[in-house]
Amino acid sequence: MIYIVFAHPYPSQSRANRTLLEALRKLAGVEVCSLYDRYPDFDIDVPAEQAALERAQLVVWMHPVFWYSVPGLLKHWFDKVLTFGWAYGAGGAALHGKDCLWVTTTGGSADAYTSEGIHQRPFADFTRPVEETAIFCGMKWQPPCILHGVHDMDQAALEAQSQQLRQRLEAWLAARGEDASPLEPER
Ligand SMILES: Cc1cc2nc3c(=O)[nH]c(=O)nc-3n(C[C@H](O)[C@H](O)[C@H](O)COP(=O)(O)O)c2cc1C
């Protein structure tokens, strides 16, 4: 029902994304693919990924922001998995109508993403390629979950944000008549 595509190159060194993922992992019907664990050589199993996406009604892309964008393996996943005739183009309707939720974290604070800040622009100026990727594939773009300044957030604040996200997905499941109790294995 929910497919989480988790893209952190060093999952064991992650604090923010790992905390977010742990909060969601045990929800009912959640399937997690930690891309860098599963495809360390970037050799993505495209049929398996497409099958997981077909099973899902909500697709979650979760990762730290790297250079105003997604980590390289998630970009590669977009390139390989979202194929013509399957995700877009003639006959490419596999993802139509599915919800897409972007969950991402930045080192930069909210103030850093202003005209006076070090990144000079609002973060929204950098989000369009990811958003449009989902929309181009016919998915319904959900308000993203973006955590800024995660290095300055203590663990309690991170946990609180993670619980809010969990509650949001519980509500999403409840709206579809799904019980939010566990569990699908990680792949
Ligand atoms: C290669 C690299 C590029 C990064 N680029 C950005 C960036 O463009 N903007 C930003 O705000 N933070 C950037 N960061 C900081 C990460 O977003 C931050 O370390 C991450 O969100 C922390 O999450 P984690 O605890 O799950 O690792 C970058 C970090 C690395 C290692």
PDBQT file of the ligand as one rigid body, heavy atoms in Angstrom, charges set to zero:
ROOT
HETATM    1  C1  LIG A 201      27.207  15.614  -0.721  1.00  0.00    +0.000 C 
HETATM    2  C2  LIG A 201      26.314  16.461   0.135  1.00  0.00    +0.000 A 
HETATM    3  C3  LIG A 201      25.602  17.490  -0.437  1.00  0.00    +0.000 A 
HETATM    4  C4  LIG A 201      24.737  18.262   0.343  1.00  0.00    +0.000 A 
HETATM    5  N1  LIG A 201      24.020  19.257  -0.254  1.00  0.00    +0.000 NA
HETATM    6  C5  LIG A 201      23.173  20.018   0.494  1.00  0.00    +0.000 A 
HETATM    7  C6  LIG A 201      22.398  21.059  -0.125  1.00  0.00    +0.000 A 
HETATM    8  O1  LIG A 201      22.446  21.289  -1.320  1.00  0.00    +0.000 OA
HETATM    9  N2  LIG A 201      21.579  21.784   0.682  1.00  0.00    +0.000 N 
HETATM   10  C7  LIG A 201      21.484  21.555   2.032  1.00  0.00    +0.000 A 
HETATM   11  O2  LIG A 201      20.713  22.270   2.683  1.00  0.00    +0.000 OA
HETATM   12  N3  LIG A 201      22.175  20.558   2.625  1.00  0.00    +0.000 NA
HETATM   13  C8  LIG A 201      23.017  19.785   1.887  1.00  0.00    +0.000 A 
HETATM   14  N4  LIG A 201      23.714  18.760   2.468  1.00  0.00    +0.000 N 
HETATM   15  C9  LIG A 201      23.445  18.426   3.880  1.00  0.00    +0.000 C 
HETATM   16  C10 LIG A 201      22.485  17.215   3.971  1.00  0.00    +0.000 C 
HETATM   17  O3  LIG A 201      21.232  17.516   3.380  1.00  0.00    +0.000 OA
HETATM   18  C11 LIG A 201      22.305  16.798   5.422  1.00  0.00    +0.000 C 
HETATM   19  O4  LIG A 201      23.563  16.347   5.875  1.00  0.00    +0.000 OA
HETATM   20  C12 LIG A 201      21.264  15.715   5.591  1.00  0.00    +0.000 C 
HETATM   21  O5  LIG A 201      19.975  16.219   5.291  1.00  0.00    +0.000 OA
HETATM   22  C13 LIG A 201      21.285  15.132   6.994  1.00  0.00    +0.000 C 
HETATM   23  O6  LIG A 201      20.424  14.004   7.019  1.00  0.00    +0.000 OA
HETATM   24  P1  LIG A 201      20.893  12.621   7.691  1.00  0.00    +0.000 P 
HETATM   25  O7  LIG A 201      21.041  12.875   9.171  1.00  0.00    +0.000 OA
HETATM   26  O8  LIG A 201      19.806  11.647   7.383  1.00  0.00    +0.000 OA
HETATM   27  O9  LIG A 201      22.209  12.236   7.059  1.00  0.00    +0.000 OA
HETATM   28  C14 LIG A 201      24.600  17.995   1.713  1.00  0.00    +0.000 A 
HETATM   29  C15 LIG A 201      25.353  16.966   2.289  1.00  0.00    +0.000 A 
HETATM   30  C16 LIG A 201      26.192  16.205   1.515  1.00  0.00    +0.000 A 
HETATM   31  C17 LIG A 201      26.987  15.093   2.161  1.00  0.00    +0.000 C 
ENDROOT
TORSDOF 0
